[in-house]
């Protein structure tokens, strides 16, 4: 009695509040999301929990039908989406109020069917048992379940089973009535309160006389029967419906048999004029209902429970799981993602397209819902990240690339699954107008329903993801980013409440969250950024951190990106802050791009560093756009009024050096590969190699250190990056087997990369402007024409020479050939310097005598002088230098230690020579012409002095793992 009194008091307080909100909010042009937030705040202030049964009853009472307007339906949709109301409770209230008046309120009936299609199986988790009992009791009262089924409904599970069954029966009865079909007394076993329903129909018929002249209403009424059968078919096709109806069949067989008789009656009359257009839907619906009573649908206890565990932490804990009698396997997601982490595997297409096809294939193969499919995808991506929390050392892609898969590749793949209309909510709930599928068979109607179903599945999967606390724990490097994402949600709620209360928050009010953020917050932000979901997710129960601190900060505490966008100069402090913090909007990246091309000299370098900093590696929400602009920086346009004979690329040398320094890291290179941009990057690097490799360096740039901008350094960065994309990727397995696409054996070729790039450009040229932005579309703005290796003669000459060195030994050139002269200069440079520094071994001959059979160097080319030659000329001579060095070692004129020191000096002089050294030595080792070099302890220091310290460190590591080992000395 006390609880009933409290409920009445809360309803009396909420009724005027809802009425006032309905009147004032549309006048102030406030969105339904703000309404929901305001009412949620008031419910919490009154001590009510969420979801609120009292608020649901008040809202439905207002909607039926004193405030039956589009704004109220929008509000109801938002309230259901953000967990303010319990979906099944609202649907039970609407069922009892709208179905009897469907003739006089056809628009309301249509929108009710839309909600039924979306929210029937949205079983959001409830915390307290008291909330479950309140909801169960309210559903019981609304549908008169206890009276009809002679069963006292106390538990929410009972209410769910009987509620679904009652809704199905109500909809079938209403369809029969709308089509003018009357059953005999045999159908009474399943009739739901027939006398009262008949009385309501009589009232509804009288009301309908007022509206019979309304042609628009008549059009909706004629098509509502079609949509009703559509919704019934969709509901009964769900695996949860199979389990729930099976329970009715086992426990209340007389009621279920009544439903079967109704279906038999419809089947018997499906060739009648009224039912003939609906025969296919009717046949499918009948099959769905009958299958719950046949032997093939025998569900054991574990299978039945499994059908309703989508939101529980035990669901999908392993790659394979059983649901509703099927063995669903999601291990393909894990295989796909691990395959994407293979730093040597070259994908023909992007990981986005591969993952998109995997999503669609597994959803069909497993016969799973979209919620299950997307949840399996998120869990696989989270496991991928957690497997690399503490990566080992080495040149392998690590956490950055794995986070890219979770927060950039997966959302982009889902966006492509959604299709081209991913930015729109197609349901009529958001428009307040009847949906486009009023006409049966309309293709736009089917597309709209599919998109709505997939979007709702994504939302449900993100809600269920909150139960996987272990997987959601962020790695240390992204803890701050997770907290910032959580703070964004808290700030959104705080600002909206302050604005509603009329509080002036100022321009710089911020909400700070020191803890509470997890990887789900980052996933949600990535989905919001790509318009897959909206900000109503911020109001999910428990999503925003409960404890936050708000401050009105000064402008100096603002985000560095806000300061930059306001026009602040790029000082050192600001540049460092922008490099560390990724950009959040496309406008910020566009501004950086224009500064890098057209700004002042010092600003160009800073802007390039910023754009290729954390925005490239961790700007997950806009990463594909950052990659696009980074590639455009590698292909800068010709400056205005440029008249010099040399290439315009030289004018951009500092900027290009900054871009290449950042883009050549292991993780960035792999991120580019994940986005499918390897062919495009290779095509952008080729002109850089051709131009800077042909320049003669000035005397002031004799060395090429990491921080120094020189022609050698820019060439080396571009050349080594190109070699990494070409030499260290394997082609697809099918290309290795068939030899297609220019692949030789198990190696890629530059021709293959260019062919793939050109085919993408050609394919994209036929795309319409409205298509999504793919890698080919992005590169159209950089270069529209095809690119061939013959366009770069220097690169092609080296390419042919390199392949010759791999295929056979060096062919002898006649004495005095220019290549030998260059090789002599290089040998005198590295070993002349070695002799003067006194590092040559005592038992080796003078290194300066290691020369090719060419003329001696002139006085102007003393030993150790740096030759000022184009990089391509030096690379052409490097194989002959290496051949002479190996020959000198074989004849003991040069020690192995001096050889290594000389090679180090050669790499310091021209880092690009490293590629030729690796290629040449690998080929020579394969041929087996050279003897092994002995490690005699003289040329190479003996490791005996460090063995003790190494042993102690190893013992400490093993002891930490609980393994105790004796010292090495005690074992002998």
Buried (B, 14 or more C-beta within 10 A) or exposed (E): EEEEEBBEEBBEBBBEBBBEBBEEBBEEEBBBBBBBBBBBBBBEEBEBBBBBBBBBBBBBBBBBBEBBBBBBBBBBBBBBBBBBBBBBBBBBBBBBBBBBBBBBBBBBBBBBBBBBBBBBBBBBEBEEEEBBBBBBBBBBBBBBBBEBBEBEBBEBBBBBBBBBBBBBBBBBBBBBBBBEBEBEEEBEBBBBEEEEBEEBBEEBEEEBEEBEEEEEBEBBBEBBBBBBBBBBBBBBBBBBBBBBBBBBBEBBEEBBBBBBBBBBBBBEBBEEEEBEEBBEBBBBBBEBBBBBBEEEBEBEEEBBEBBBBBBBBEBBEEBEBEBBBBEBBBEBBBEBBEEBBBBEBBBBBBBBBBBBBBBBEBBEEBEBBBBBBBBBBBBBBBBBBBEBBEBEEEEBBBBBBBBBBBBBBBBBBBBBBBEBEBEEBBBBBBBBEBBBBBEBEEEEBEBBBBBBBBBBBBBBBBBBBBBBEEBBBBBEEBBEBBBBBBBBBBBBBBBBBBEBEEEEBEEBBBBBBEEBBBBBBBBBBBBBBBEBBBBBBBBBBEBBBEEBEBEEBEEEEBBBBBBBBEEEEBEEEBBBBBBEBBBBBBEBBEBBBEBBBEBEEEBBBBBBBBBBBBBBBBBBBBBBBBBBBBBBBBBBEEEEEEEEEEBEBBBBBBBBBBBBBBBBBBBBBBBBBBBBBBBBBBBBBBBBBBBBBBBEBEEEBBEBEEEEBBBBBBBBBBBBBBBBBBBBBBBBEEBBEEEEBBBBEEBBBBBBBBBBBBBBBEEBEEEEEEEEEBBBBBBBEBBEEBBBBEBBEBBBEBBEBBEEBBEEEEEEBEEEBEBBBBBBBBBBBBBBBBBEEEEBBEEBBEBBEBBBEBEEBEEEBEBBBBBEBBBBBBBBBBBBBBBBBBBBBEEEBBBBBBBBBBBEBBBEBBBBBBBBBEBBBEBBEEEEEEEEBEEEEEBBEEEEEEEEEEBEEEBEEEEEEEEEEEEEEEEE
